[in-house]
Amino acid sequence: MNVILLSTYNGGQYLRKQLDSVLAQTVTDFSLLIRDDGSSDDTLNILHTYSDPRIRITTGENLGPAGSFFALLDQARKMGAEHIFFCDQDDIWMPDKLATLLAQLQTCPPGPALVFSDFAMIDENDTVTGDSYAAMAKLRIPKDGDFFPKLLAQPYVFGCAAGLNKALLDLIAEPPAGIEMYDCWISLVASIFGTVKYLPKATIYHRFHSANATGKAGANSIAARLGRVTKQFRKQRDNTALRLNQAKLLLSRYGDSIPISQRPRLEDLASNPSVKVLKKHGVARGGKLQNLFFYLTAFARR
């Protein structure tokens, strides 16, 4: 059984385009589970205009994106889902997105598996602004092998372009408090226990919302620029601390079930994620400047 998960929250502006693209997939055998996370706009009204029998709608209190998607994952588990795919409310799927990721999942070896792809980018007017997010962001994603070190440093698996199998679905039940985001956590678990496969091909148009930037008097002064840099550094320092803490969460959540081959590295990173230890285990980002900034924030978090 193929199950697509969509969490909605005040997404009325672009929701129809996304739903239409999902329902028009070349693979038609799927269920679309939608959970509304407490919308106050016309999202629910739009959802109820669709009569496609593949759609199942539930509502609930506002849990945030991570909580809402994990609630959907629990529904999928109870349905007996075999292959699960995530869906954002304001993207547009390419017609063969489901077929492409499903084929990749079906070629994975037995055990927990996660596949993810690149994506193109669109703005609020559906204008394509880039053919490859990976190229634009200069992500150096491993083609195969050990995905964990770079995932710990820089999460690059986006749920909207990912799919997983039942073995991984069962493994990610009851996530601990403190995870960074649902897709970050799921990809880390997959990289420890099973297979991660990257497809360097866009399967969706991911929408980036633009915001008007209004200049203000003094915005370009040295003091103002320094203030922005300082604020950004603090934000990235906190993000790095959150990401590195995922190693500790993995150990506490899975304990002795973690493969013996993975345990020493996790224990090392959980107990002492110093810059020296990070380098020892290959926890890094992309280029030299990205790594320098990452290691600076890792050092500053202590």
C-alpha positions as CSV (number, residue, x, y, z in Angstrom):
1,M,0.0,0.0,0.0
2,N,1.3,3.4,-1.0
3,V,0.5,6.3,1.4
4,I,1.1,10.0,0.9
5,L,1.1,12.2,4.0
6,L,0.0,15.9,3.9
7,S,-0.1,18.1,6.9
8,T,-1.9,21.4,6.3
9,Y,-1.9,24.6,8.2
10,N,-3.4,27.9,6.8
11,G,-2.3,26.7,3.3
12,G,-5.3,27.8,1.3
13,Q,-3.4,30.0,-1.1
14,Y,-1.5,27.2,-2.9
15,L,-3.3,24.1,-1.7
16,R,-5.3,23.3,-4.8
17,K,-2.3,23.3,-7.1
18,Q,-0.6,20.8,-4.9
19,L,-3.6,18.5,-4.5
20,D,-4.2,18.5,-8.2
21,S,-0.6,17.6,-8.9
22,V,-0.7,14.7,-6.4
23,L,-4.0,13.3,-7.7
24,A,-2.6,13.5,-11.3
25,Q,0.3,11.2,-10.6
26,T,1.2,8.5,-13.1
27,V,0.9,6.0,-10.3
28,T,-2.7,6.1,-9.1
29,D,-2.7,3.4,-6.5
30,F,-2.3,5.3,-3.2
31,S,-4.1,6.8,-0.3
32,L,-3.7,10.5,0.6
33,L,-3.8,11.0,4.3
34,I,-4.4,14.7,5.2
35,R,-4.2,16.1,8.7
36,D,-5.2,19.7,9.2
37,D,-3.1,21.2,12.1
38,G,-5.7,23.7,13.3
39,S,-6.0,26.0,10.3
40,S,-8.0,29.2,10.6
41,D,-8.2,30.1,6.9
42,D,-10.1,28.4,4.1
43,T,-7.9,25.3,4.1
44,L,-10.5,22.9,5.4
45,N,-13.2,24.3,3.0
46,I,-10.8,23.6,0.1
47,L,-10.1,20.1,1.2
48,H,-13.7,19.2,1.5
49,T,-14.4,20.3,-2.1
50,Y,-12.4,17.2,-3.2
51,S,-14.4,13.9,-3.5
52,D,-11.6,11.6,-4.6
53,P,-12.0,8.4,-2.6
54,R,-8.2,8.2,-2.1
55,I,-8.3,11.2,0.2
56,R,-8.8,10.8,4.0
57,I,-9.0,13.9,6.1
58,T,-8.5,14.3,9.8
59,T,-8.3,17.3,12.0
60,G,-6.6,18.0,15.3
61,E,-5.0,20.5,17.6
62,N,-2.0,22.4,16.5
63,L,1.1,20.2,16.9
64,G,3.5,22.0,14.6
65,P,4.9,20.4,11.4
66,A,6.9,17.7,13.2
67,G,4.1,16.7,15.6
68,S,1.5,16.7,12.8
69,F,3.6,14.5,10.5
70,F,4.4,12.0,13.2
71,A,0.6,11.8,13.9
72,L,0.2,11.1,10.2
73,L,2.9,8.5,10.3
74,D,1.1,6.8,13.2
75,Q,-2.1,6.7,11.0
76,A,-0.1,5.2,8.1
77,R,1.4,2.5,10.4
78,K,-2.1,1.5,11.6
79,M,-3.2,1.3,7.9
80,G,-0.4,-1.1,7.1
81,A,1.4,1.2,4.7
82,E,4.2,-0.3,2.8
83,H,5.6,2.8,1.2
84,I,5.2,6.3,2.6
85,F,5.8,9.7,1.0
86,F,5.6,13.2,2.4
87,C,3.9,16.1,0.8
88,D,4.1,19.9,1.6
89,Q,1.0,21.9,1.1
90,D,2.4,24.5,-1.2
91,D,4.6,22.6,-3.6
92,I,3.8,21.1,-7.0
93,W,4.7,17.5,-7.8
94,M,6.0,16.5,-11.2
95,P,3.7,13.9,-12.7
96,D,6.1,11.0,-12.2
97,K,7.3,11.9,-8.7
98,L,5.6,9.0,-7.0
99,A,6.6,6.5,-9.6
100,T,10.2,7.6,-9.5
101,L,10.6,7.4,-5.7
102,L,8.6,4.2,-5.5
103,A,10.9,2.6,-8.1
104,Q,14.0,3.6,-6.0
105,L,12.5,2.2,-2.8
106,Q,11.7,-1.1,-4.5
107,T,15.3,-1.6,-5.4
108,C,16.7,-1.1,-1.9
109,P,17.9,-4.1,0.0
110,P,15.8,-5.6,2.8
111,G,15.6,-3.5,6.0
112,P,14.8,0.2,6.7
113,A,15.2,2.4,3.7
114,L,14.9,6.1,2.8
115,V,15.1,7.6,-0.7
116,F,15.2,11.3,-1.5
117,S,15.6,13.4,-4.5
118,D,16.7,16.9,-5.6
119,F,14.0,19.5,-6.4
120,A,13.4,22.5,-8.6
121,M,12.4,25.8,-7.1
122,I,9.4,28.1,-7.8
123,D,8.2,31.4,-6.4
124,E,4.7,32.5,-5.4
125,N,3.8,33.0,-9.1
126,D,4.9,29.4,-10.1
127,T,7.9,30.9,-11.9
128,V,10.8,28.4,-11.9
129,T,13.8,30.1,-10.1
130,G,16.2,27.2,-10.2
131,D,16.4,23.6,-11.6
132,S,18.4,22.2,-8.7
133,Y,18.3,23.1,-5.0
134,A,21.4,20.9,-4.4
135,A,23.4,22.9,-6.9
136,M,22.1,26.3,-5.7
137,A,22.8,25.5,-2.1
138,K,26.1,23.9,-3.0
139,L,25.2,20.7,-1.1
140,R,27.8,18.0,-1.4
141,I,25.5,15.0,-0.9
142,P,27.1,11.5,-0.9
143,K,26.1,9.4,-3.8
144,D,26.1,6.3,-1.6
145,G,27.7,4.8,1.4
146,D,27.8,6.5,4.8
147,F,25.4,9.4,4.9
148,F,25.4,9.9,8.7
149,P,28.4,12.2,9.2
150,K,27.2,14.9,6.8
151,L,23.6,14.5,7.8
152,L,24.6,15.3,11.4
153,A,26.4,18.4,10.3
154,Q,23.9,19.6,7.7
155,P,20.4,18.0,7.2
156,Y,19.9,17.9,3.5
157,V,17.0,15.4,3.3
158,F,13.8,17.3,2.7
159,G,10.6,15.3,3.6
160,C,8.7,16.9,0.6
161,A,11.1,15.0,-1.7
162,A,11.5,11.8,0.2
163,G,9.9,8.4,0.7
164,L,10.4,5.5,3.1
165,N,9.5,1.9,3.6
166,K,7.5,0.0,6.2
167,A,10.7,-1.2,8.0
168,L,11.8,2.3,8.6
169,L,8.2,3.4,9.5
170,D,8.1,0.9,12.3
171,L,11.5,2.0,13.5
172,I,10.7,5.7,13.9
173,A,7.6,5.2,16.1
174,E,7.7,7.3,19.3
175,P,10.4,9.8,18.5
176,P,12.1,11.5,21.6
177,A,11.7,15.1,22.6
178,G,14.3,17.4,21.2
179,I,14.5,16.2,17.6
180,E,15.3,18.9,15.1
181,M,12.6,18.2,12.6
182,Y,10.7,15.1,11.4
183,D,12.7,14.6,8.2
184,C,16.0,15.3,9.9
185,W,15.4,12.7,12.5
186,I,14.0,10.1,10.1
187,S,17.0,10.4,7.8
188,L,19.5,10.0,10.7
189,V,17.7,6.9,11.8
190,A,17.8,5.5,8.3
191,S,21.5,6.3,8.0
192,I,22.2,4.3,11.2
193,F,20.0,1.3,10.7
194,G,19.5,0.9,7.0
195,T,19.8,2.3,3.5
196,V,19.7,5.9,2.3
197,K,19.6,6.5,-1.4
198,Y,19.9,9.9,-3.2
199,L,18.5,10.6,-6.6
200,P,20.1,13.7,-8.2
201,K,17.0,14.5,-10.1
202,A,14.2,17.0,-9.4
203,T,10.8,15.3,-8.7
204,I,8.9,18.3,-7.4
205,Y,8.7,22.1,-7.6
206,H,9.4,23.3,-4.1
207,R,7.9,26.7,-3.4
208,F,10.0,29.4,-1.7
209,H,7.9,32.3,-0.6
210,S,9.4,35.7,-1.2
211,A,9.1,38.7,1.2
212,N,9.5,42.4,0.4
213,A,12.7,43.7,1.8
214,T,12.3,47.4,2.8
215,G,15.4,49.4,3.3
216,K,15.7,51.4,6.5
217,A,17.9,54.4,7.4
218,G,21.2,53.2,8.8
219,A,20.6,49.6,7.7
220,N,24.0,49.5,5.9
221,S,26.1,51.1,8.6
222,I,29.0,49.1,10.0
223,A,27.2,48.8,13.3
224,A,24.1,47.5,11.7
225,R,26.0,45.0,9.5
226,L,27.9,43.7,12.5
227,G,24.7,43.3,14.4
228,R,23.2,41.2,11.6
229,V,26.3,39.0,11.4
230,T,26.3,38.5,15.2
231,K,22.6,37.6,15.2
232,Q,23.1,35.1,12.4
233,F,26.1,33.5,14.1
234,R,24.2,33.0,17.3
235,K,21.3,31.5,15.4
236,Q,23.7,29.1,13.6
237,R,25.5,28.3,16.9
238,D,22.1,27.2,18.4
239,N,21.3,25.2,15.3
240,T,24.6,23.4,15.5
241,A,24.1,22.6,19.1
242,L,20.7,21.2,18.3
243,R,22.0,19.0,15.5
244,L,24.9,17.6,17.4
245,N,22.6,16.7,20.2
246,Q,20.9,14.3,17.8
247,A,23.7,11.7,18.4
248,K,22.8,11.7,22.1
249,L,19.1,11.3,21.3
250,L,19.8,8.4,19.0
251,L,21.7,6.6,21.7
252,S,19.0,7.2,24.4
253,R,16.2,6.2,22.0
254,Y,17.7,3.0,20.5
255,G,20.3,1.9,23.0
256,D,21.5,-1.7,22.5
257,S,19.6,-2.1,19.2
258,I,22.0,0.3,17.4
259,P,24.3,-1.8,15.2
260,I,27.7,-2.6,16.8
261,S,29.5,-1.0,13.9
262,Q,27.8,2.3,14.5
263,R,27.8,2.4,18.3
264,P,31.4,3.6,19.0
265,R,31.1,6.6,16.7
266,L,27.7,7.6,18.2
267,E,29.0,7.2,21.8
268,D,32.1,9.3,20.9
269,L,30.0,12.1,19.3
270,A,27.4,12.0,22.1
271,S,29.9,12.3,24.9
272,N,32.3,14.8,23.4
273,P,31.3,16.5,20.1
274,S,34.4,18.7,20.0
275,V,35.8,20.0,16.8
276,K,38.6,17.3,17.0
277,V,36.0,14.5,17.4
278,L,33.8,15.9,14.6
279,K,36.8,15.9,12.2
280,K,37.8,12.4,13.4
281,H,34.4,11.0,12.4
282,G,34.0,13.0,9.2
283,V,31.2,15.2,10.5
284,A,31.4,18.1,8.0
285,R,29.5,20.1,5.5
286,G,30.6,21.1,2.0
287,G,33.4,23.5,1.1
288,K,36.1,25.0,3.2
289,L,34.1,28.1,4.1
290,Q,31.0,26.1,5.1
291,N,33.1,23.8,7.2
292,L,35.0,26.7,8.9
293,F,31.7,28.3,9.8
294,F,30.3,25.0,11.0
295,Y,33.3,24.2,13.2
296,L,33.3,27.8,14.6
297,T,29.6,27.4,15.7
298,A,30.4,23.9,17.1
299,F,33.2,25.4,19.2
300,A,31.1,28.4,20.3
301,R,28.2,26.3,21.5
302,R,30.2,24.9,24.4
